Amino acid sequence: MGFIGIQATSANSAFVTAFPFDGNDILFAVILATVAALIMYRGIKGVARASAKMVPAMAMLWFIVVIATIVSNWRFLDDAVVMIFEGAFGMDSILGGTLGAAVLWGLKRGVFSNEAGIGSVPNVSSAADVGHPVEQGLVQSFGVFMDTLICTGTAFVILTVPQLVTSAGQEGGVPLVAEALSTGPLGQYSAAALAIFILLFVLASIVSSFSLCEANVKFLSNKPVYSKLLKIVIISTVFIASLAPAGLIWSLADVFMAILGISNMTAVLLLRGYIAEALKDYRRQRSEEKEPMFKVEDMPLDISGITVWGDRSGIDPGTKPRIRKG
């Protein structure tokens, strides 16, 4: 719910910034909640198909806009780089005790931007039809890199506008990004363009989050009443988060991410032996110039609990591993 809340508050903030008028926050909150309801009750498959095509294109377009804006302010690019290192490793930060706070803040926002290590994506990526689990793991690692690259680019957009850096304490979030983008090719249309970007990403996020939550709910119970209750909770979250203070929503999201991270890293530590063996097997096959194909009977560990990749006696060495769907 933390991710949905952040997406909702960001989208509402974007539209409030782009279209200022009395009562706009309530109106846009109602619209966002209504769209979320329509997606979950009517068109989640259609939105999912559209998102699969649209999101990569939107991410690439956003990256182009970011690069164009940075180029427009290239004179301040070196100052931005210096500012980053001075702010993180300068004597003022070290002696003032802000270095640890900066690292903690960076960790929290970094984890939110790319979801590395919190286990929010494996139940989706594990459904991919691949020959080796390490192969899909590398794909997911690339996704973390791309998320970080895009978010870092957005930070540079802000840092290359000196007047925004000096007044950053007066506003933040979406309004700050919109004002920074206005110095680039988007100009006066930056706020509206940013609102559209965020809305499309939010729609895709709602589809993804609902699918993940529903899969978890069905794992616990197949009773339809729980799926219906989940939809009500998500719609309510979208509406409430759209109107709640952004600081509160971010704080709640930090708590949820900490819980996810602790749970996931505990599982990773318990499974570290299997992870190491799978990676070793993948590297061995790559060094032999083979197309990596995972065979569970090659795992020199207890495989009694492995149900996804077949079992020791039931797998055909000449066929692809069976991957459970859904």
Short mmCIF file of the C-alpha atoms (twelve columns), coordinates in Angstrom:
data_MODEL
# 
_entry.id   MODEL 
# 
loop_
_atom_site.group_PDB 
_atom_site.id 
_atom_site.type_symbol 
_atom_site.label_atom_id 
_atom_site.label_alt_id 
_atom_site.label_comp_id 
_atom_site.label_asym_id 
_atom_site.label_seq_id 
_atom_site.Cartn_x 
_atom_site.Cartn_y 
_atom_site.Cartn_z 
_atom_site.pdbx_PDB_model_num 
ATOM 1   C CA . MET A 1   0.000   0.000   0.000   1 
ATOM 2   C CA . GLY A 2   2.956   2.305   0.584   1 
ATOM 3   C CA . PHE A 3   3.884   2.333   -3.097  1 
ATOM 4   C CA . ILE A 4   0.310   3.026   -4.164  1 
ATOM 5   C CA . GLY A 5   0.095   5.871   -1.659  1 
ATOM 6   C CA . ILE A 6   3.267   7.512   -2.970  1 
ATOM 7   C CA . GLN A 7   2.091   7.191   -6.564  1 
ATOM 8   C CA . ALA A 8   -1.277  8.720   -5.688  1 
ATOM 9   C CA . THR A 9   0.143   11.682  -3.772  1 
ATOM 10  C CA . SER A 10  2.671   12.353  -6.551  1 
ATOM 11  C CA . ALA A 11  0.009   12.250  -9.264  1 
ATOM 12  C CA . ASN A 12  -2.344  14.522  -7.345  1 
ATOM 13  C CA . SER A 13  0.481   16.958  -6.608  1 
ATOM 14  C CA . ALA A 14  1.401   17.017  -10.304 1 
ATOM 15  C CA . PHE A 15  -2.126  17.873  -11.420 1 
ATOM 16  C CA . VAL A 16  -2.611  20.433  -8.646  1 
ATOM 17  C CA . THR A 17  0.597   22.128  -9.817  1 
ATOM 18  C CA . ALA A 18  -0.339  21.974  -13.501 1 
ATOM 19  C CA . PHE A 19  -3.961  23.073  -13.112 1 
ATOM 20  C CA . PRO A 20  -4.321  25.449  -10.135 1 
ATOM 21  C CA . PHE A 21  -7.863  26.347  -9.030  1 
ATOM 22  C CA . ASP A 22  -9.919  26.184  -5.837  1 
ATOM 23  C CA . GLY A 23  -10.744 22.654  -4.739  1 
ATOM 24  C CA . ASN A 24  -8.503  21.069  -7.359  1 
ATOM 25  C CA . ASP A 25  -6.926  18.668  -4.860  1 
ATOM 26  C CA . ILE A 26  -10.278 17.084  -3.948  1 
ATOM 27  C CA . LEU A 27  -11.396 16.917  -7.579  1 
ATOM 28  C CA . PHE A 28  -8.208  15.226  -8.730  1 
ATOM 29  C CA . ALA A 29  -8.325  12.828  -5.761  1 
ATOM 30  C CA . VAL A 30  -11.829 11.757  -6.803  1 
ATOM 31  C CA . ILE A 31  -10.709 11.370  -10.426 1 
ATOM 32  C CA . LEU A 32  -7.677  9.267   -9.466  1 
ATOM 33  C CA . ALA A 33  -9.758  7.018   -7.196  1 
ATOM 34  C CA . THR A 34  -12.381 6.627   -9.932  1 
ATOM 35  C CA . VAL A 35  -9.744  5.718   -12.512 1 
ATOM 36  C CA . ALA A 36  -8.256  3.184   -10.081 1 
ATOM 37  C CA . ALA A 37  -11.705 1.644   -9.577  1 
ATOM 38  C CA . LEU A 38  -12.351 1.445   -13.324 1 
ATOM 39  C CA . ILE A 39  -9.000  -0.234  -13.864 1 
ATOM 40  C CA . MET A 40  -9.550  -2.906  -11.221 1 
ATOM 41  C CA . TYR A 41  -13.216 -3.602  -11.930 1 
ATOM 42  C CA . ARG A 42  -13.335 -3.148  -15.696 1 
ATOM 43  C CA . GLY A 43  -10.133 -2.927  -17.633 1 
ATOM 44  C CA . ILE A 44  -7.072  -4.209  -15.813 1 
ATOM 45  C CA . LYS A 45  -6.059  -6.539  -18.671 1 
ATOM 46  C CA . GLY A 46  -6.380  -3.811  -21.276 1 
ATOM 47  C CA . VAL A 47  -4.437  -1.316  -19.176 1 
ATOM 48  C CA . ALA A 48  -1.790  -3.953  -18.485 1 
ATOM 49  C CA . ARG A 49  -1.340  -4.627  -22.206 1 
ATOM 50  C CA . ALA A 50  -1.186  -0.915  -22.977 1 
ATOM 51  C CA . SER A 51  1.233   -0.298  -20.104 1 
ATOM 52  C CA . ALA A 52  3.569   -3.019  -21.348 1 
ATOM 53  C CA . LYS A 53  3.987   -1.046  -24.570 1 
ATOM 54  C CA . MET A 54  3.643   2.472   -23.206 1 
ATOM 55  C CA . VAL A 55  5.835   2.451   -20.094 1 
ATOM 56  C CA . PRO A 56  9.144   1.637   -21.856 1 
ATOM 57  C CA . ALA A 57  8.386   4.330   -24.437 1 
ATOM 58  C CA . MET A 58  7.468   6.839   -21.720 1 
ATOM 59  C CA . ALA A 59  10.630  6.012   -19.777 1 
ATOM 60  C CA . MET A 60  12.743  6.602   -22.871 1 
ATOM 61  C CA . LEU A 61  10.892  9.841   -23.648 1 
ATOM 62  C CA . TRP A 62  11.382  11.023  -20.065 1 
ATOM 63  C CA . PHE A 63  15.089  10.260  -20.315 1 
ATOM 64  C CA . ILE A 64  15.288  12.337  -23.509 1 
ATOM 65  C CA . VAL A 65  13.507  15.261  -21.813 1 
ATOM 66  C CA . VAL A 66  15.874  15.020  -18.841 1 
ATOM 67  C CA . ILE A 67  18.965  14.995  -21.066 1 
ATOM 68  C CA . ALA A 68  17.649  17.929  -23.117 1 
ATOM 69  C CA . THR A 69  16.995  19.952  -19.955 1 
ATOM 70  C CA . ILE A 70  20.442  19.204  -18.540 1 
ATOM 71  C CA . VAL A 71  22.036  20.205  -21.853 1 
ATOM 72  C CA . SER A 72  20.080  23.465  -21.736 1 
ATOM 73  C CA . ASN A 73  21.718  24.203  -18.376 1 
ATOM 74  C CA . TRP A 74  25.111  22.669  -19.158 1 
ATOM 75  C CA . ARG A 75  26.927  25.714  -17.728 1 
ATOM 76  C CA . PHE A 76  25.955  24.628  -14.223 1 
ATOM 77  C CA . LEU A 77  26.632  20.902  -14.650 1 
ATOM 78  C CA . ASP A 78  30.094  21.025  -13.076 1 
ATOM 79  C CA . ASP A 79  28.678  23.004  -10.139 1 
ATOM 80  C CA . ALA A 80  26.049  20.301  -9.657  1 
ATOM 81  C CA . VAL A 81  28.694  17.556  -9.488  1 
ATOM 82  C CA . VAL A 82  30.786  19.568  -7.022  1 
ATOM 83  C CA . MET A 83  27.677  20.248  -4.938  1 
ATOM 84  C CA . ILE A 84  26.892  16.538  -4.687  1 
ATOM 85  C CA . PHE A 85  30.336  15.607  -3.371  1 
ATOM 86  C CA . GLU A 86  30.668  18.633  -1.099  1 
ATOM 87  C CA . GLY A 87  27.240  18.010  0.369   1 
ATOM 88  C CA . ALA A 88  27.987  14.347  1.002   1 
ATOM 89  C CA . PHE A 89  31.667  14.369  1.988   1 
ATOM 90  C CA . GLY A 90  32.475  17.961  2.941   1 
ATOM 91  C CA . MET A 91  33.837  18.803  6.378   1 
ATOM 92  C CA . ASP A 92  30.614  20.585  7.298   1 
ATOM 93  C CA . SER A 93  28.681  17.380  6.714   1 
ATOM 94  C CA . ILE A 94  31.182  15.206  8.572   1 
ATOM 95  C CA . LEU A 95  31.667  17.491  11.565  1 
ATOM 96  C CA . GLY A 96  28.009  18.419  11.695  1 
ATOM 97  C CA . GLY A 97  26.913  14.793  11.806  1 
ATOM 98  C CA . THR A 98  24.873  15.141  8.628   1 
ATOM 99  C CA . LEU A 99  26.874  12.575  6.666   1 
ATOM 100 C CA . GLY A 100 25.056  9.679   8.315   1 
ATOM 101 C CA . ALA A 101 21.715  11.386  7.812   1 
ATOM 102 C CA . ALA A 102 22.528  11.955  4.136   1 
ATOM 103 C CA . VAL A 103 23.476  8.303   3.679   1 
ATOM 104 C CA . LEU A 104 20.298  7.158   5.432   1 
ATOM 105 C CA . TRP A 105 18.170  9.500   3.327   1 
ATOM 106 C CA . GLY A 106 19.885  8.308   0.155   1 
ATOM 107 C CA . LEU A 107 19.303  4.678   1.107   1 
ATOM 108 C CA . LYS A 108 15.601  5.241   1.758   1 
ATOM 109 C CA . ARG A 109 14.973  7.116   -1.465  1 
ATOM 110 C CA . GLY A 110 17.304  4.895   -3.468  1 
ATOM 111 C CA . VAL A 111 15.481  1.767   -2.354  1 
ATOM 112 C CA . PHE A 112 12.146  3.357   -3.211  1 
ATOM 113 C CA . SER A 113 13.312  4.389   -6.683  1 
ATOM 114 C CA . ASN A 114 14.607  0.979   -7.773  1 
ATOM 115 C CA . GLU A 115 13.137  -1.406  -5.146  1 
ATOM 116 C CA . ALA A 116 16.480  -3.190  -4.838  1 
ATOM 117 C CA . GLY A 117 16.540  -5.784  -2.091  1 
ATOM 118 C CA . ILE A 118 12.993  -5.425  -0.768  1 
ATOM 119 C CA . GLY A 119 11.477  -8.371  -2.641  1 
ATOM 120 C CA . SER A 120 8.612   -6.526  -4.312  1 
ATOM 121 C CA . VAL A 121 9.356   -7.824  -7.814  1 
ATOM 122 C CA . PRO A 122 10.512  -11.487 -7.624  1 
ATOM 123 C CA . ASN A 123 6.969   -12.893 -7.629  1 
ATOM 124 C CA . VAL A 124 6.493   -11.203 -11.020 1 
ATOM 125 C CA . SER A 125 9.900   -11.868 -12.546 1 
ATOM 126 C CA . SER A 126 9.810   -15.501 -11.409 1 
ATOM 127 C CA . ALA A 127 6.903   -16.113 -13.790 1 
ATOM 128 C CA . ALA A 128 9.139   -15.375 -16.790 1 
ATOM 129 C CA . ASP A 129 9.775   -18.304 -19.134 1 
ATOM 130 C CA . VAL A 130 13.570  -18.504 -19.028 1 
ATOM 131 C CA . GLY A 131 16.034  -21.353 -19.114 1 
ATOM 132 C CA . HIS A 132 17.968  -20.349 -16.014 1 
ATOM 133 C CA . PRO A 133 16.958  -18.393 -12.878 1 
ATOM 134 C CA . VAL A 134 20.195  -16.392 -12.936 1 
ATOM 135 C CA . GLU A 135 19.293  -15.139 -16.397 1 
ATOM 136 C CA . GLN A 136 16.129  -13.506 -15.080 1 
ATOM 137 C CA . GLY A 137 18.008  -12.237 -12.044 1 
ATOM 138 C CA . LEU A 138 20.406  -10.374 -14.322 1 
ATOM 139 C CA . VAL A 139 17.478  -8.857  -16.211 1 
ATOM 140 C CA . GLN A 140 16.039  -7.589  -12.938 1 
ATOM 141 C CA . SER A 141 19.442  -6.182  -11.976 1 
ATOM 142 C CA . PHE A 142 19.458  -4.213  -15.207 1 
ATOM 143 C CA . GLY A 143 16.055  -2.823  -14.258 1 
ATOM 144 C CA . VAL A 144 17.539  -1.529  -10.989 1 
ATOM 145 C CA . PHE A 145 20.313  0.160   -12.964 1 
ATOM 146 C CA . MET A 146 17.858  1.835   -15.349 1 
ATOM 147 C CA . ASP A 147 15.658  3.086   -12.499 1 
ATOM 148 C CA . THR A 148 18.688  4.553   -10.763 1 
ATOM 149 C CA . LEU A 149 19.912  6.167   -13.979 1 
ATOM 150 C CA . ILE A 150 16.577  7.864   -14.661 1 
ATOM 151 C CA . CYS A 151 16.180  9.104   -11.079 1 
ATOM 152 C CA . THR A 152 19.758  10.396  -11.034 1 
ATOM 153 C CA . GLY A 153 19.054  12.280  -14.248 1 
ATOM 154 C CA . THR A 154 16.020  13.899  -12.622 1 
ATOM 155 C CA . ALA A 155 18.203  14.987  -9.696  1 
ATOM 156 C CA . PHE A 156 20.662  16.607  -12.098 1 
ATOM 157 C CA . VAL A 157 17.791  18.494  -13.738 1 
ATOM 158 C CA . ILE A 158 17.127  20.176  -10.382 1 
ATOM 159 C CA . LEU A 159 20.772  20.679  -9.410  1 
ATOM 160 C CA . THR A 160 21.627  22.426  -12.689 1 
ATOM 161 C CA . VAL A 161 19.147  25.220  -11.909 1 
ATOM 162 C CA . PRO A 162 20.963  27.344  -9.276  1 
ATOM 163 C CA . GLN A 163 17.956  29.404  -8.192  1 
ATOM 164 C CA . LEU A 164 16.070  26.221  -7.316  1 
ATOM 165 C CA . VAL A 165 18.956  24.808  -5.299  1 
ATOM 166 C CA . THR A 166 19.162  27.922  -3.126  1 
ATOM 167 C CA . SER A 167 15.402  27.899  -2.481  1 
ATOM 168 C CA . ALA A 168 14.847  24.138  -2.343  1 
ATOM 169 C CA . GLY A 169 13.613  24.334  1.229   1 
ATOM 170 C CA . GLN A 170 10.599  26.386  0.146   1 
ATOM 171 C CA . GLU A 171 9.101   23.725  -2.087  1 
ATOM 172 C CA . GLY A 172 9.844   20.173  -3.035  1 
ATOM 173 C CA . GLY A 173 8.656   17.129  -4.893  1 
ATOM 174 C CA . VAL A 174 6.647   17.592  -8.053  1 
ATOM 175 C CA . PRO A 175 6.526   21.444  -8.037  1 
ATOM 176 C CA . LEU A 176 10.316  21.556  -7.791  1 
ATOM 177 C CA . VAL A 177 10.765  19.158  -10.717 1 
ATOM 178 C CA . ALA A 178 8.180   21.027  -12.799 1 
ATOM 179 C CA . GLU A 179 9.944   24.345  -12.243 1 
ATOM 180 C CA . ALA A 180 13.296  22.798  -13.136 1 
ATOM 181 C CA . LEU A 181 11.885  21.332  -16.350 1 
ATOM 182 C CA . SER A 182 10.530  24.754  -17.310 1 
ATOM 183 C CA . THR A 183 14.126  25.886  -17.915 1 
ATOM 184 C CA . GLY A 184 14.453  23.313  -20.685 1 
ATOM 185 C CA . PRO A 185 12.683  22.653  -23.995 1 
ATOM 186 C CA . LEU A 186 9.280   22.065  -22.354 1 
ATOM 187 C CA . GLY A 187 9.163   25.638  -21.079 1 
ATOM 188 C CA . GLN A 188 5.744   26.739  -19.858 1 
ATOM 189 C CA . TYR A 189 4.269   23.329  -20.661 1 
ATOM 190 C CA . SER A 190 6.528   21.530  -18.182 1 
ATOM 191 C CA . ALA A 191 3.923   21.187  -15.401 1 
ATOM 192 C CA . ALA A 192 1.256   19.745  -17.708 1 
ATOM 193 C CA . ALA A 193 3.750   17.402  -19.381 1 
ATOM 194 C CA . LEU A 194 5.018   16.210  -16.001 1 
ATOM 195 C CA . ALA A 195 1.446   15.553  -14.849 1 
ATOM 196 C CA . ILE A 196 0.817   13.371  -17.915 1 
ATOM 197 C CA . PHE A 197 4.083   11.472  -17.409 1 
ATOM 198 C CA . ILE A 198 3.263   10.776  -13.769 1 
ATOM 199 C CA . LEU A 199 -0.349  9.794   -14.512 1 
ATOM 200 C CA . LEU A 200 0.711   7.168   -17.049 1 
ATOM 201 C CA . PHE A 201 3.309   5.752   -14.684 1 
ATOM 202 C CA . VAL A 202 0.743   5.737   -11.859 1 
ATOM 203 C CA . LEU A 203 -1.765  3.779   -13.946 1 
ATOM 204 C CA . ALA A 204 0.885   1.167   -14.695 1 
ATOM 205 C CA . SER A 205 1.877   1.076   -11.012 1 
ATOM 206 C CA . ILE A 206 -1.717  0.531   -9.897  1 
ATOM 207 C CA . VAL A 207 -2.040  -2.425  -12.269 1 
ATOM 208 C CA . SER A 208 1.255   -3.876  -11.051 1 
ATOM 209 C CA . SER A 209 0.548   -3.312  -7.352  1 
ATOM 210 C CA . PHE A 210 -2.960  -4.738  -7.588  1 
ATOM 211 C CA . SER A 211 -1.688  -7.837  -9.387  1 
ATOM 212 C CA . LEU A 212 0.971   -8.402  -6.735  1 
ATOM 213 C CA . CYS A 213 -1.429  -7.856  -3.847  1 
ATOM 214 C CA . GLU A 214 -4.098  -10.071 -5.396  1 
ATOM 215 C CA . ALA A 215 -1.609  -12.902 -5.925  1 
ATOM 216 C CA . ASN A 216 -0.578  -12.681 -2.272  1 
ATOM 217 C CA . VAL A 217 -4.188  -12.593 -1.097  1 
ATOM 218 C CA . LYS A 218 -5.080  -15.633 -3.215  1 
ATOM 219 C CA . PHE A 219 -2.073  -17.464 -1.801  1 
ATOM 220 C CA . LEU A 220 -3.586  -16.995 1.664   1 
ATOM 221 C CA . SER A 221 -7.205  -17.604 0.637   1 
ATOM 222 C CA . ASN A 222 -9.118  -18.118 -2.614  1 
ATOM 223 C CA . LYS A 223 -12.347 -16.695 -1.217  1 
ATOM 224 C CA . PRO A 224 -13.624 -13.924 -3.564  1 
ATOM 225 C CA . VAL A 225 -14.554 -11.711 -0.630  1 
ATOM 226 C CA . TYR A 226 -10.886 -11.037 0.114   1 
ATOM 227 C CA . SER A 227 -10.174 -9.925  -3.454  1 
ATOM 228 C CA . LYS A 228 -13.153 -7.575  -3.276  1 
ATOM 229 C CA . LEU A 229 -11.910 -6.221  0.037   1 
ATOM 230 C CA . LEU A 230 -8.472  -5.669  -1.498  1 
ATOM 231 C CA . LYS A 231 -9.978  -3.548  -4.279  1 
ATOM 232 C CA . ILE A 232 -11.801 -1.391  -1.744  1 
ATOM 233 C CA . VAL A 233 -8.601  -0.931  0.269   1 
ATOM 234 C CA . ILE A 234 -6.602  0.110   -2.818  1 
ATOM 235 C CA . ILE A 235 -9.253  2.582   -4.005  1 
ATOM 236 C CA . SER A 236 -9.464  4.062   -0.504  1 
ATOM 237 C CA . THR A 237 -5.673  4.288   -0.342  1 
ATOM 238 C CA . VAL A 238 -5.541  6.200   -3.629  1 
ATOM 239 C CA . PHE A 239 -8.146  8.714   -2.448  1 
ATOM 240 C CA . ILE A 240 -6.784  9.227   1.076   1 
ATOM 241 C CA . ALA A 241 -3.139  9.400   -0.015  1 
ATOM 242 C CA . SER A 242 -4.015  11.987  -2.671  1 
ATOM 243 C CA . LEU A 243 -5.219  14.373  0.048   1 
ATOM 244 C CA . ALA A 244 -2.895  13.433  2.922   1 
ATOM 245 C CA . PRO A 245 0.337   15.369  3.599   1 
ATOM 246 C CA . ALA A 246 3.118   14.025  1.393   1 
ATOM 247 C CA . GLY A 247 5.488   13.778  4.360   1 
ATOM 248 C CA . LEU A 248 3.118   11.419  6.158   1 
ATOM 249 C CA . ILE A 249 2.742   9.169   3.107   1 
ATOM 250 C CA . TRP A 250 6.510   9.019   2.592   1 
ATOM 251 C CA . SER A 251 7.045   8.141   6.262   1 
ATOM 252 C CA . LEU A 252 4.506   5.305   6.050   1 
ATOM 253 C CA . ALA A 253 6.136   4.070   2.841   1 
ATOM 254 C CA . ASP A 254 9.528   4.041   4.571   1 
ATOM 255 C CA . VAL A 255 8.102   1.834   7.332   1 
ATOM 256 C CA . PHE A 256 6.525   -0.572  4.833   1 
ATOM 257 C CA . MET A 257 9.746   -0.757  2.804   1 
ATOM 258 C CA . ALA A 258 11.752  -1.491  5.951   1 
ATOM 259 C CA . ILE A 259 9.418   -4.388  6.771   1 
ATOM 260 C CA . LEU A 260 9.710   -5.701  3.209   1 
ATOM 261 C CA . GLY A 261 13.476  -5.316  3.216   1 
ATOM 262 C CA . ILE A 262 13.963  -7.152  6.516   1 
ATOM 263 C CA . SER A 263 11.681  -10.003 5.410   1 
ATOM 264 C CA . ASN A 264 13.288  -10.313 1.988   1 
ATOM 265 C CA . MET A 265 16.902  -10.112 3.137   1 
ATOM 266 C CA . THR A 266 16.182  -12.747 5.783   1 
ATOM 267 C CA . ALA A 267 14.931  -15.061 3.020   1 
ATOM 268 C CA . VAL A 268 17.953  -14.226 0.843   1 
ATOM 269 C CA . LEU A 269 20.340  -15.080 3.683   1 
ATOM 270 C CA . LEU A 270 18.566  -18.383 4.306   1 
ATOM 271 C CA . LEU A 271 18.728  -19.233 0.592   1 
ATOM 272 C CA . ARG A 272 22.272  -17.946 0.002   1 
ATOM 273 C CA . GLY A 273 23.610  -21.442 -0.618  1 
ATOM 274 C CA . TYR A 274 21.117  -22.080 -3.422  1 
ATOM 275 C CA . ILE A 275 21.786  -18.650 -4.909  1 
ATOM 276 C CA . ALA A 276 25.540  -19.263 -4.941  1 
ATOM 277 C CA . GLU A 277 25.147  -22.695 -6.550  1 
ATOM 278 C CA . ALA A 278 22.777  -21.373 -9.219  1 
ATOM 279 C CA . LEU A 279 25.199  -18.555 -10.056 1 
ATOM 280 C CA . LYS A 280 28.115  -20.988 -10.171 1 
ATOM 281 C CA . ASP A 281 26.155  -23.252 -12.535 1 
ATOM 282 C CA . TYR A 282 25.252  -20.307 -14.781 1 
ATOM 283 C CA . ARG A 283 28.852  -19.107 -14.998 1 
ATOM 284 C CA . ARG A 284 30.098  -22.616 -15.722 1 
ATOM 285 C CA . GLN A 285 27.726  -23.055 -18.643 1 
ATOM 286 C CA . ARG A 286 28.564  -19.595 -20.007 1 
ATOM 287 C CA . SER A 287 32.300  -20.366 -19.801 1 
ATOM 288 C CA . GLU A 288 31.630  -23.535 -21.794 1 
ATOM 289 C CA . GLU A 289 29.826  -21.387 -24.399 1 
ATOM 290 C CA . LYS A 290 26.529  -23.142 -23.745 1 
ATOM 291 C CA . GLU A 291 23.064  -21.644 -23.551 1 
ATOM 292 C CA . PRO A 292 22.503  -21.784 -19.773 1 
ATOM 293 C CA . MET A 293 19.821  -24.325 -18.893 1 
ATOM 294 C CA . PHE A 294 19.015  -24.979 -15.264 1 
ATOM 295 C CA . LYS A 295 18.522  -28.600 -14.174 1 
ATOM 296 C CA . VAL A 296 17.461  -28.972 -10.601 1 
ATOM 297 C CA . GLU A 297 19.115  -32.388 -10.267 1 
ATOM 298 C CA . ASP A 298 22.490  -30.686 -10.696 1 
ATOM 299 C CA . MET A 299 21.956  -28.732 -7.483  1 
ATOM 300 C CA . PRO A 300 24.283  -30.280 -4.839  1 
ATOM 301 C CA . LEU A 301 21.903  -29.268 -2.053  1 
ATOM 302 C CA . ASP A 302 18.604  -30.448 -0.625  1 
ATOM 303 C CA . ILE A 303 16.017  -29.944 -3.388  1 
ATOM 304 C CA . SER A 304 13.032  -31.458 -1.618  1 
ATOM 305 C CA . GLY A 305 11.340  -28.075 -1.281  1 
ATOM 306 C CA . ILE A 306 11.882  -26.970 -4.883  1 
ATOM 307 C CA . THR A 307 8.584   -27.284 -6.760  1 
ATOM 308 C CA . VAL A 308 8.985   -24.745 -9.563  1 
ATOM 309 C CA . TRP A 309 11.814  -26.250 -11.597 1 
ATOM 310 C CA . GLY A 310 10.701  -29.872 -11.440 1 
ATOM 311 C CA . ASP A 311 12.231  -32.628 -9.312  1 
ATOM 312 C CA . ARG A 312 15.277  -34.887 -9.456  1 
ATOM 313 C CA . SER A 313 13.542  -37.733 -11.262 1 
ATOM 314 C CA . GLY A 314 10.878  -35.963 -13.278 1 
ATOM 315 C CA . ILE A 315 12.931  -33.586 -15.407 1 
ATOM 316 C CA . ASP A 316 14.029  -34.329 -18.930 1 
ATOM 317 C CA . PRO A 317 17.583  -33.052 -19.507 1 
ATOM 318 C CA . GLY A 318 16.687  -32.197 -23.087 1 
ATOM 319 C CA . THR A 319 13.741  -29.965 -22.281 1 
ATOM 320 C CA . LYS A 320 13.306  -26.547 -20.800 1 
ATOM 321 C CA . PRO A 321 12.480  -26.353 -17.086 1 
ATOM 322 C CA . ARG A 322 8.842   -26.007 -16.230 1 
ATOM 323 C CA . ILE A 323 7.998   -22.623 -14.827 1 
ATOM 324 C CA . ARG A 324 4.813   -22.212 -12.890 1 
ATOM 325 C CA . LYS A 325 2.561   -19.464 -14.200 1 
ATOM 326 C CA . GLY A 326 0.486   -17.225 -11.984 1 
# 
